[in-house]
Structures are given as structure tokens and as C-alpha cells.
Amino acid sequence: MSVYLVFSNQNMGKNRREFIFLWIILIFFSSKTSGLTCRRRCGSTLEECSCQETCLSLKNCCSDYNQSCFNVSPYSSSMLGGRALRILGLTLPSDGHLLCRFKGDIEQRGVIDEEGRPYCISPLLLETGWISIDVSTDGTNFDRSGEYLSGCSVLQWASWLPCSKKVPVYPSKADPSFKVTLVNSTLWQNYGTPNMAGQLRMTWNSSLVGSEKIDVELWGYREVSRTVAGLSAPQAEIRYLYSLGRNIPNTGDFSFLPEPREEFSLWELGNIRITASSKSEGERNLQALWSEGHVLAWHLSQAFRDDSSRWAQKKCLQWDNLEKKLPNFLDELIPCPCTLAQARADTGRFHTDYSCNIETGSVCTYHPGSVHCVRAIQASSNHGSGQQCCYDHSGALVLTGDSVGGSTPDRAHNWGSPPYREPPQVPGYSHWLYDVTSFCYCCLWSDLCHIYLNHRPSSGCRRYQPPRAGVVFGNLHFITFDGLSYTFSGRGEYYLVSSGHRELRVQARTTQLKLKNGTLVNATKLSSVAMKENSSDVIEVRAAGDQLQVLRNQKILPFTDQLWMTLQGVFVFAPCPQNVTVTFSSGAAVEVRLYEGTMIATVLLPVEFSNHTLGLLGQMNSDPSDDLMTQSGKVVSSANSTPEEIFTFGAGWNISKMSSLFTYDSQYLLDSYFFPSSHDTAFVPAFPLPLKPDDPLVADMLLMCLGEGAQFCIHDTLISESLAVGNATLRAHQHHQDLMEALEPVVSCGWLPTPRNGKKNGTNYLQGETLGFTCNEGYILYRSTERTCLAEGKWTGKQPYCITDDKLGFILGACGCLSAVVTMTITIKLHNRKHTRKDKEEPLEMVGQAQT
């Protein structure tokens, strides 16, 4: 079991309170459990028994746990619903009754197959996350509970979709056979534009529909303003529009010739749905297959097909007028990292945009000149907007003020934001309506892209501050947020970070190192990391053989369907079984990696946590001298302290039983960590290294353990008697050094515009960079020909202008008299009044082509 109550462990000497607490727990395990029920309490721990899933291994379940709590298979579904979720551990008569209730208020009938297996069909919800399911077998009492993961899988638009300029970065491993595939998506998305005509085709896995005849339907999505209680508010609407085919043989392949549908032409975004023909047209919450969301160019009015460019120009101008009336969302966006290295390293706040990914070599179709883009993980606080940052081959930030391939923010975050169902926070759809369809109107189907970029200008990076990083690796080494390195090889459970800011807690569990021959040595390694922020879910990442296992509130999270999960106050990303990143709402992140059987945990904290951290990773205040601070506030000198003194310091950061975030779901974990003290006082590591000069291992070790981190490599090689372990430690240290180098702060002086009728040489606006300016033929440069970015974040010189020869000749001809001077001044001001702004100490952060 795991205890979540928040108590601070004052010191290791409070044995009496710990003894009393353990005595209560012993009574807990010996109590009779027959009188308590898990009905409507699944996931809870009761006084005398448990309704947590861990009770199965601990053998302390309440008597009706198996009858009250269930899992479903598959564990996830698209947020559009239509997937049959089998209720495991329950068998019913084939003619029995099954009623499913989702989120406490959405009720619909379930399905029981011929073998008595019950299913609930996931409903259309327009939200992501874990959704509760309650079921009733008598039509009255909903006494069984479970949950499933609602994801954005049907909106997993790939980078090659022509209107997918904004590609959601929800990584997904969902089987493509569970959706309707739109063959030749380019034709689907651009149907009716020049050279885009003919039949449209779709395919699907016919065995998943379960019917010889099927219906092919079009469903549309829009956001409309409705008046409720005298107040006007936008509402999301997704509904059936019309059928493309009825009673069609279920062959898994269907083609049709689309025709303009004037009466539905206002519906410009939607999905294809395939259901059994035995169901009514447009009936909701049926077992069904859905296509990707896409712009419905193929059913737009005849006017679009007659002249798509003219039609799109009109739509772009209408969107332009609408945007001018909407609230400004740009000012609250998180600033972009200044360099590509920073963007890839700041995993707590930014995530790869898979439409422009340097790691996979994807072509950045809609960001020409860029090689990699990232998106902000969190939506902005007030408007739910999203940030995008793109970089060129030199690692410099690409801005729309310099290129149409610059990074563009989003009025609606592509993942949506809580409470999800309300515009503009609906996952995927709101983003498409506000940011993608407008891109099609202005940039893909017409030549008005400058209008789009004027409303979606790139953000600069002058306000960006990289996070600070601390790490624990090897057997068992720490590098604090301020860069202090030390070794503490204690056995138990300890605080890596304890912060009153956002109530962030990161705890580490260590285990004794075992050699390949089974021998235990006097050293420890990391075995689990548990974490929580404010009221977020508790996330634990622990080693399980050669993989990492992730738990949410004591329950194992499967990552077979999704690589990314949006949970309560936290995001979890697991790109492979050996790598997990946990990101909290504050931007704090914990990266856990497993290499050569050893866990490495890196904690990244935004600067807002400065002077608010304690624990084994020290105080984050740019002063390493006070990093070895005990819970009582005493600072252990890192300059002259002995290994034994550092060991005593580390032992003092053991957690209390009642503040533990860990899961104890096996007898081994109970016996090794829950019942004993959270710091094993009987375990003493090997302080003097067992160095044997005649050992052949030593010669190879000295050849391998070179450079920074050599002392850690040597320590772990000797302790483990393994070159592989020592090499893994060295690589972990090198990885951290690379991370620190990538997160090194840089100075930006801000964007500079290109003078009208001139050229700008360079687009890098960081410290030490010099930009040159020239004028086109027939124009003369006025003011600075070069400007250099200084360390204080200011440009030298003044913004240049280009003036025509004839105007300059007129001015020079009048030279010598006061009127000529006045004329020159007036001429320059009139020429540039509408195209320049007064020189400022800080240029604007949002830079668009309209400013050029």
C-alpha cells in the first residue's frame, strides 16, 4: 500500500511515532475484511481493507473487490467513442441486462455477446484523460466501477496531410486498423482546388464492424455561439450531417464521387464514421470506426470548385475580421527557447512537433527553412493557447518576420486544455477551427498568407530562461541544481526534491547493488522515483527487469496504445520502455532512463523554483556551498567534509512513512521498505575503494575512465567489478554535462526588421552576432550599416532606412541653408511614417511580416 498523507519527517530520531504508526498498520493487516465494501470506492484504501489494485498482490482486498472493481480491454478509446470495451472478470447471461454509465451522468446500454462477455461502448465525449465507468446488471444499482483512457487518436494527423500545418504532437501507437483510412489524403484535403478531382476512397478493417452491411456517414464539427441564461457563450457541436452510402457491403473498401452540398457547406471540419446498417442513421454512441478529422474541402459549395482561390480569399478576409475582434492571446504565451539545443533539452515545457522533427528527418513542409520545431506542453492560463518554436540548421530560432517558415503560435492549443469540452479548449478540433482551416484559406488555397502570419507572428526569446537540472546516477552519485557533485550510497527512501512552491515532492528509493553472480556489494543504486505536485496524480517510475514501469496512484499504466498520457495535473511520455518523462503543470519535469540495468533520474526545474528547494539535489540558488543542507537547516561543508559526514547528511533526508509516495505492492517491498525504517541504518557502504593494483580490471578501467566524471566511473567500476557498469556511469555523467551545456543561458537582443527597399544580412539575434544592412539599386542607406548584439541585450547603432536617389539629390542640392535641413528631416519622416517605429531599448517580442 501507499500512504499519501503529508507530514514532514523532522529527523530520524522520532522512533516512537514511527513505531506507533507501524503498530497500527500491523493491526490493519490482521483485521477481518468481510464487513467493508468496495462499491463506489474502487481505488481507495479503507480502514480495514483495500480497494486499490495493489490489494491483489498484498492479499488485503475487501471481500467484494473482484465483484466491485474491474479493468477493461482495450484500456483506451478515441474521444469520439465507438470502441467496445470489454469488462474483464465479469460474465453475464447472453440475454442479460447491462447498463453503462460514464462520468457519472452519461448512460447507455451495453452489449453482451453469445459467450456472456459484457462490453461498454465508449461514448462521444470531446475530452481526453481517464474516464470513469460504472455498470449495472439489474438496471438500478451501479455497483461495479472501472475506467478507461480517452485519447485523441482519431486526430493523430500525420505530417504529410496537406492541411495539417498544425500537427498535434500526441504520439500514438494505436493500431491503424482501428480507424477509417482516407486513401490519398492530399486529394481529400484539397478536393476542388486546381488539379484535385475524381473519386475519393477509404478503407477499414471490415472485421471490426461486425456486420455484412454498413453505412458510411459524414459527421461535422463546429463551434457556435448560444445564449444561456442571458449570456452568450460558444459551444462545441459535433453531429451527423448525411450519409455517403447506405447498406453497402462490408468489404473494407469504399469509393465515391463527391458532390457540392450547399446546405452543409458551412460545416468545414469533420470525420467519416462507419457503422452497421442495422442501426439508425446518425445514432450516437454506437460501435463504430472513425476517420481522422479533416477539412471538408470535398463537400464545399460549387463556388469553391468554380474558383477555389477567390473563395479562399474571401474566407481569409472574413477570418481576418473575426481575429481582430477576438482577445489578444499572444502576450500570455511562454517565450520560445533561443536555440535548438535549449528547445530539445527543456523537456518540462516543450515537446517535439512531429511534423518537423530533426530526429526522424521529417520534411518541414509548412516551415521551409526549419529543421526542427517544438510545441509548448502547457496551454496558456487564460485563453488555452499554444506556442510553437521552429529552428534552422544553425540552431537559430526562425521568425515569421524573416520567413514564411517561421514558428507560429496557436489560438487554441492542439491538445486542448481543461475542462476540454468547452471551446476553444476541445482537443484537436478547436485548434483546427482557429488555426488550421485559416491556414488553408490564407496560405494553401490563396496568396494571402501575410494576413495569417500577421495574426500568428513568431515569439522572440528575450524573456526565455532555461531550467536548472539536477541528477542522480550510478552507485550512487548526485549532481545538484547548483553543480555540486557528491556520492551518497544509502539504502532506503529519500527526498530528492522537497519544495513548498507548488508543493512539489520527488522521492527516490534505492536498493543494494547485486553483481551478475548474485553477490551483494556495499553500494546502492536507484530503483524507483515517486513524485507529486499540488493535487496532481502520484506518479511512480520504477525498474522492472530491463524496462521501466509507470504507476499512477498505485496502478500500473500501460503504454501499449499511447505513448503520451494527459493525467490529473501531470503529463507522462514514454517513447520506449527504457525512457519516461514526467511533466507537471509548473513546468517541472523528471526524466528517468534505464541503461545497463541502472536507473538515472534527472530533475528539471524552471527558475521560479529558485530558493524554494531542499533535499539531496540541494538548494537551487546558484550557490553550491549550501547544497548540503540538512532538514534542520544545518549546512555541511562540501569543501572539507568526509565521506562519512556526507553519508550522515544524506541519511537525514529519509522520508517519513506517512509522507511516502511509493507503492508497496509486494511482500518484498513491505519487508524491505515499509515496515523497517526508511533509512537502513544497518547498511554501511564501502567508503575506501577496494583498489587492487594487480587486478587486470584496473588497467582497463584507467583506460576507460577518462575526462570529466572519471572519479564516478572509477568508483562504480571498482565497486561493481564491472567495466560495463563503470562505462554506464561515465555515459550518464556525460549525458548530464551535455544537458547542462544545452541549457546554458544566452542573451538575445530581439528581432530587427529588414529596411523597406533593402536587405538584411543574417537572422541570428543573439549576443555577439552582427547584422549588416544594404539598400536596393536606386536607394541610399541612412543610419547604421551594421548593428551588433551586446552582452546587455541591446543593439549597437540605429535602425537603418533606404531613401531614393532623387530625394537625396534634392536634399543635397539645397545643402547650405536651413530649409534644406528642415526639408531632409520632413522627407525622411514622411517616407517612413507608416513603415517604422521609434527606436526603443527593447524591440517587440512578437515579430511578423507586417512589421518588415
C-alpha positions, 0 to 999 in steps of 0.5 A: 500500500501507499500512504499519501498523507503529508507530514514532514519527517523532522529527523530520524530520531522520532522512533516512537511515532514511527513505531506507533504508526507501524503498530497500527498498520500491523493491526490493519493487516490482521483485521477481518475484511468481510464487513467493508465494501468496495462499491463506489470506492474502487481505488481507495484504501479503507480502514480495514481493507483495500480497494486499490489494485495493489490489494491483489498482490498484498492479499488485503482486498475487501471481500467484494473487490473482484465483484466491485472493481474491474479493468477493461480491454482495450484500456483506451478509446478515441474521444469520439467513442465507438470502441467496445470495451470489454469488462474483464472478470465479469460474465453475464447471461447472453440475454442479460441486462447491462447498463453503462454509465460514464462520468457519472451522468452519461448512460447507455446500454451495453452489449453482451455477446453469445459467450456472456462477455459484457462490453461498454461502448465508449461514448462521444465525449470531446475530452481526453484523460481517464474516464470513469465507468460504472455498470449495472446488471439489474438496471438500478444499482451501479455497483461495479466501477472501472475506467478507461483512457480517452485519447485523441487518436482519431486526430493523430494527423500525420505530417504529410496531410496537406492541411495539417500545418498544425500537427498535434504532437500526441504520439500514438501507437494505436493500431491503424486498423482501428480507424477509417483510412482516407486513401490519398489524403492530399486529394481529400484535403484539397478536393476542388482546388486546381488539379484535385478531382475524381473519386475519393476512397477509404478503407477499414478493417471490415472485421471490426464492424461486425456486420455484412452491411454498413453505412458510411456517414459524414459527421461535422464539427463546429463551434457556435455561439448560444445564449444561456441564461442571458449570456452568450457563450460558444459551444462545441457541436459535433453531429451527423450531417448525411450519409455517403452510402447506405447498406453497402457491403462490408468489404473494407473498401469504399469509393465515391464521387463527391458532390457540392452540398450547399446546405452543409457547406458551412460545416468545414471540419469533420470525420467519416464514421462507419457503422452497421446498417442495422442501426439508425442513421446518425445514432450516437454512441454506437460501435463504430470506426472513425476517420481522422478529422479533416477539412471538408474541402470535398463537400464545399459549395460549387463556388469553391470548385468554380474558383477555389482561390477567390473563395479562399480569399474571401474566407481569409478576409472574413477570418481576418475580421473575426481575429481582430475582434477576438482577445489578444492571446499572444502576450500570455504565451511562454517565450520560445527557447533561443536555440535548438539545443535549449528547445530539445533539452527543456523537456518540462515545457516543450515537446517535439512537433512531429511534423518537423522533427530533426530526429526522424528527418521529417520534411518541414513542409509548412516551415521551409527553412526549419529543421526542427520545431517544438510545441509548448506542453502547457496551454496558456492560463487564460485563453488555452493557447499554444506556442510553437518554436521552429529552428534552422540548421544553425540552431537559430530560432526562425521568425515569421518576420524573416520567413514564411517558415517561421514558428507560429503560435496557436489560438487554441492549443492542439491538445486542448486544455481543461475542462476540454469540452468547452471551446476553444479548449476541445482537443484537436478540433478547436485548434483546427477551427482557429488555426488550421482551416485559416491556414488553408484559406490564407496560405494553401488555397490563396496568396494571402498568407501575410494576413495569417502570419500577421495574426500568428507572428513568431515569439522572440526569446528575450524573456526565455530562461532555461531550467536548472537540472539536477541528477542522480546516477550510478552507485550512487552519485548526485549532481545538484541544481547548483553543480555540486557533485557528491556520492551518497550510497544509502539504502532506503527512501529519500527526498530528492526534491522537497519544495513548498512552491507548488508543493512539489515532492520527488522521492527516490528509493534505492536498493543494494547493488547485486553483481551478475553472480548474485553477490551483494556489494556495499553500494546502492543504486536507484530503483524507483522515483515517486513524485507529486505536485499540488493535487496532481496524480502520484506518479511512480517510475520504477525498474522492472527487469530491463524496462521501466514501469509507470504507476499512477496512484498505485496502478500500473499504466500501460503504454501499449496504445499511447505513448503520451498520457494527459493525467490529473495535473501531470503529463507522462511520455514514454517513447520506449520502455527504457525512457519516461518523462514526467511533466507537471503543470509548473513546468517541472519535469523528471526524466528517468532512463534505464541503461545497463540495468541502472536507473538515472533520474534527472530533475528539471526545474524552471527558475521560479523554483529558485530558493524554494528547494531542499533535499539531496539535489540541494538548494537551487540558488546558484550557490553550491556551498549550501547544497548540503543542507540538512532538514534542520537547516544545518549546512555541511561543508562540501569543501572539507567534509568526509565521506562519512559526514556526507553519508550522515547528511544524506541519511537525514533526508529519509522520508517519513512513512506517512509522507511516502509516495511509493507503492508497496505492492509486494511482500518484498517491498513491505519487508524491505521498505515499509515496515523497517525504517526508511533509512537502513541504518544497518547498511554501511557502504564501502567508503575506501575503494577496494583498489587492487593494483594487480587486478587486470580490471584496473588497467582497463578501467584507467583506460576507460575512465577518462575526462570529466566524471572519471572519479564516478566511473572509477568508483562504480567500476571498482565497486561493481567489478564491472567495466560495463557498469563503470562505462554506464556511469561515465555515459550518464555523467556525460549525458548530464554535462551535455544537458547542462551545456544545452541549457546554458543561458544566452542573451538575445537582443530581439528581432530587427526588421529588414529596411523597406527597399533593402536587405538584411544580412543574417537572422541570428539575434543573439549576443555577439552576432552582427547584422549588416544592412544594404539598400536596393539599386536606386536607394541610399542607406541612412543610419547604421550599416551594421548593428551588433548584439551586446552582452546587455541585450541591446543593439549597437547603432540605429535602425537603418532606412533606404531613401531614393536617389532623387530625394537625396539629390534634392536634399543635397542640392539645397545643402547650405541653408536651413530649409534644406535641413528642415526639408531632409528631416520632413522627407525622411519622416514622411517616407517612413511614417507608416513603415517604422517605429521609434527606436526603443531599448527593447524591440517587440517580442512578437515579430511578423511580416507586417512589421518588415 
